[in-house]
Amino acid sequence: IAEELRGQGAEMARHRFGCRILCRLVEQWSTKDGSASLMEEVIGEADALCRNKMARHVLKLILEHGSAAQRARIAHSLHIDVLNKAGQ
């Protein structure tokens, strides 16, 4: 499933049914090769996705079930976003 969704991670995270698929993938296979690359797509847009009602659930589960590196990338992305918003 993860390989079929490659290239559409952020879009799927925003979708009301797509986010549920991603959530199950995160819970079961967040560190497997195919799922990990899909999660990287989502993490790459964490700063924007954290403001989306559906995608927020996917990010939360990556923080719970993902690798230490995945959690660190999300935290770093959100930290930078907060700093950028504070400077505006």
C-alpha positions as a printed Julia matrix, in Angstrom:
88×3 Matrix{Float64}:
   0.0    0.0    0.0
   2.76   2.43   0.96
   4.48   2.05  -2.39
   1.22   2.73  -4.24
   0.83   5.99  -2.3
   4.4    7.18  -2.81
   4.46  10.78  -4.01
   1.05  11.49  -2.47
   1.88  11.4    1.25
   0.98  14.98   2.13
  -2.14  14.91  -0.03
  -3.3   11.67   1.58
  -2.61  13.06   5.06
  -5.02  15.94   4.35
  -7.78  13.66   3.03
 -10.42  12.46   5.49
 -10.04   8.82   4.45
  -6.43   9.0    3.32
  -5.32  10.11   6.77
  -6.84   6.95   8.24
  -4.85   4.78   5.85
  -1.67   6.62   6.76
  -2.47   6.32  10.46
  -2.76   2.53  10.17
   0.5    2.39   8.22
   2.24   4.43  10.89
   0.9    2.24  13.68
   1.92  -0.99  11.99
   4.88  -0.27   9.71
   6.27   3.22  10.31
   9.91   2.13  10.09
   9.65  -0.33   7.18
  11.24   0.85   3.94
   8.09   1.58   1.9
   6.21   3.16   4.77
   9.24   5.08   6.01
   9.66   6.86   2.68
   5.96   7.74   2.67
   6.28   9.07   6.22
   9.25  11.17   5.1
   6.97  12.85   2.54
   4.56  13.74   5.32
   7.32  14.86   7.68
   8.75  17.07   4.93
   5.56  19.14   5.04
   4.96  18.93   8.8
   4.94  22.7    9.24
   1.92  23.04   6.94
   0.27  19.73   7.8
   0.16  20.46  11.53
  -2.51  23.07  10.79
  -4.71  20.6    8.92
  -7.46  18.87  10.88
  -6.82  15.44   9.3
  -3.07  15.54   8.79
  -2.55  16.47  12.44
  -3.56  12.91  13.4
  -0.94  11.41  11.1
   1.8   13.62  12.56
   0.71  12.75  16.09
   1.0    9.04  15.35
   4.41   9.47  13.73
   5.49  11.16  16.95
   4.14   8.19  18.92
   5.27   5.29  16.71
   7.99   6.66  14.46
  11.73   6.37  14.81
  13.75   8.82  16.87
  14.95  10.46  13.65
  11.37  10.9   12.39
  10.29  12.43  15.7
  13.28  14.77  15.68
  12.53  15.96  12.13
   8.94  16.78  13.05
  10.02  18.63  16.19
  12.65  20.57  14.25
  10.17  21.5   11.52
   7.58  22.69  14.03
  10.21  24.6   16.0
  11.33  26.49  12.9
   7.69  27.24  12.02
   7.08  28.72  15.49
  10.18  30.87  15.2
   9.14  32.08  11.74
   5.62  32.94  12.93
   7.02  34.75  15.97
   9.2   36.92  13.72
   6.3   38.08  11.57
